[in-house]
Amino acid sequence: MPTDQTFHSRVLADGHAELTGEGKQQKIRYIAADHTERYADPEEQVRAEFWAELICHYGYEPERIGFEITVPRRTPADRADIVVFHDREQKRPFAVIECKRDGVTDAEFSQAVEQACGNRAK
């Protein structure tokens, strides 16, 4: 199986994303979502690699992947890093993904689960 870096290189070559700037000012633009973030952020690098794997390895269309989507039932309103949708109109969510940098603590992991899932029904 190819490495994440291979997936990342492939989405850049296929025109699904573009990198601009250098160093701490480098940004990544996810073309189909028209979404731009600071690529120097370690968490953004994780998100970019996983997004590329969703497209190249799992075959999801870039148009069915959203970024920074508000999670229902969450106070305050939290946003999920990636949401994969059943449809291109992005009305029917299929998967909610919260990305964290490598080496997070147990508390940070628990926070990511809460961010992705929202509050439980009471």
PADREN-152879 format. One record per residue (C-alpha): residue number from 1; residue in one letter; z, x, y. Coordinates in nm, 3 decimals. Last residue first. Layout:
NODE    nr   rest        zz        xx        yy
NODE   NUM      A         Z         X         Y
...
REM end
This chain:
NODE    nr   rest        zz        xx        yy
NODE   122      K     2.788    -2.977     1.337
NODE   121      A     2.427    -2.868     1.299
NODE   120      R     2.410    -2.489     1.285
NODE   119      N     2.328    -2.304     1.602
NODE   118      G     1.996    -2.127     1.631
NODE   117      C     1.826    -1.970     1.329
NODE   116      A     1.657    -1.661     1.472
NODE   115      Q     1.921    -1.578     1.734
NODE   114      E     2.203    -1.645     1.489
NODE   113      V     2.045    -1.415     1.231
NODE   112      A     1.994    -1.149     1.500
NODE   111      Q     2.360    -1.181     1.607
NODE   110      S     2.469    -1.124     1.248
NODE   109      F     2.255    -0.807     1.235
NODE   108      E     2.408    -0.685     1.562
NODE   107      A     2.757    -0.742     1.419
NODE   106      D     2.665    -0.559     1.096
NODE   105      T     2.548    -0.264     1.305
NODE   104      V     2.183    -0.185     1.368
NODE   103      G     2.025     0.125     1.213
NODE   102      D     1.657     0.064     1.280
NODE   101      R     1.570    -0.138     1.588
NODE   100      K     1.591    -0.515     1.564
NODE    99      C     1.327    -0.782     1.513
NODE    98      E     1.398    -1.156     1.491
NODE    97      I     1.142    -1.352     1.293
NODE    96      V     1.097    -1.729     1.281
NODE    95      A     0.859    -1.861     1.014
NODE    94      F     0.634    -2.168     0.978
NODE    93      P     0.647    -2.329     1.321
NODE    92      R     0.428    -2.637     1.379
NODE    91      K     0.300    -2.672     1.739
NODE    90      Q     0.139    -2.331     1.784
NODE    89      E    -0.205    -2.473     1.867
NODE    88      R    -0.345    -2.225     1.612
NODE    87      D    -0.158    -2.407     1.334
NODE    86      H     0.098    -2.326     1.062
NODE    85      F     0.286    -2.109     1.311
NODE    84      V     0.441    -1.763     1.285
NODE    83      V     0.719    -1.709     1.538
NODE    82      I     0.801    -1.360     1.659
NODE    81      D     1.080    -1.223     1.880
NODE    80      A     1.271    -1.549     1.888
NODE    79      R     1.400    -1.666     2.224
NODE    78      D     1.750    -1.787     2.301
NODE    77      A     1.840    -2.088     2.513
NODE    76      P     2.213    -2.065     2.580
NODE    75      T     2.286    -2.253     2.370
NODE    74      R     2.058    -2.280     2.069
NODE    73      R     1.952    -2.604     1.902
NODE    72      P     1.581    -2.515     1.937
NODE    71      V     1.469    -2.148     1.946
NODE    70      T     1.257    -2.062     2.250
NODE    69      I     0.949    -1.854     2.158
NODE    68      E     0.943    -1.491     2.277
NODE    67      F     0.618    -1.411     2.099
NODE    66      G     0.377    -1.638     1.912
NODE    65      I     0.166    -1.579     1.602
NODE    64      R    -0.098    -1.831     1.493
NODE    63      E    -0.367    -1.685     1.720
NODE    62      P    -0.315    -1.344     1.553
NODE    61      E    -0.436    -1.499     1.226
NODE    60      Y    -0.202    -1.430     0.935
NODE    59      G    -0.350    -1.220     0.653
NODE    58      Y    -0.032    -1.086     0.491
NODE    57      H    -0.126    -0.718     0.500
NODE    56      C    -0.331    -0.682     0.817
NODE    55      I    -0.203    -0.966     1.035
NODE    54      L     0.164    -0.988     0.934
NODE    53      E     0.170    -0.608     0.903
NODE    52      A     0.054    -0.572     1.264
NODE    51      W     0.330    -0.808     1.377
NODE    50      F     0.582    -0.599     1.180
NODE    49      E     0.466    -0.278     1.346
NODE    48      A     0.462    -0.433     1.693
NODE    47      R     0.809    -0.585     1.646
NODE    46      V     0.955    -0.251     1.531
NODE    45      Q     0.794    -0.074     1.829
NODE    44      E     0.935    -0.342     2.057
NODE    43      E     1.286    -0.276     1.923
NODE    42      P     1.247     0.095     2.002
NODE    41      D     1.158     0.015     2.368
NODE    40      A     0.879     0.257     2.471
NODE    39      Y     0.629    -0.025     2.411
NODE    38      R     0.732    -0.218     2.722
NODE    37      E     0.601    -0.571     2.658
NODE    36      T     0.284    -0.771     2.722
NODE    35      H     0.186    -1.115     2.590
NODE    34      D    -0.163    -1.266     2.610
NODE    33      A    -0.090    -1.423     2.268
NODE    32      A    -0.435    -1.337     2.130
NODE    31      I    -0.431    -0.993     2.304
NODE    30      Y    -0.084    -0.858     2.223
NODE    29      R    -0.044    -0.614     2.510
NODE    28      I     0.162    -0.301     2.452
NODE    27      K     0.309    -0.104     2.740
NODE    26      Q     0.374     0.265     2.802
NODE    25      Q     0.597     0.334     3.104
NODE    24      K     0.854     0.532     2.908
NODE    23      G     0.582     0.771     2.794
NODE    22      E     0.228     0.677     2.890
NODE    21      G     0.033     0.382     3.025
NODE    20      T    -0.163     0.125     2.827
NODE    19      L    -0.163     0.024     2.461
NODE    18      E    -0.392    -0.252     2.339
NODE    17      A    -0.363    -0.522     2.079
NODE    16      H    -0.586    -0.737     1.856
NODE    15      G    -0.887    -0.515     1.935
NODE    14      D    -0.968    -0.422     1.574
NODE    13      A    -0.885    -0.055     1.645
NODE    12      L    -0.542    -0.150     1.782
NODE    11      V    -0.480    -0.384     1.490
NODE    10      R    -0.585    -0.106     1.250
NODE     9      S    -0.366     0.164     1.404
NODE     8      H    -0.061    -0.061     1.365
NODE     7      F    -0.149    -0.143     1.004
NODE     6      T    -0.189     0.229     0.930
NODE     5      Q     0.141     0.298     1.106
NODE     4      D     0.304     0.034     0.887
NODE     3      T     0.200     0.235     0.580
NODE     2      P    -0.082     0.136     0.349
NODE     1      M     0.000     0.000     0.000
REM end
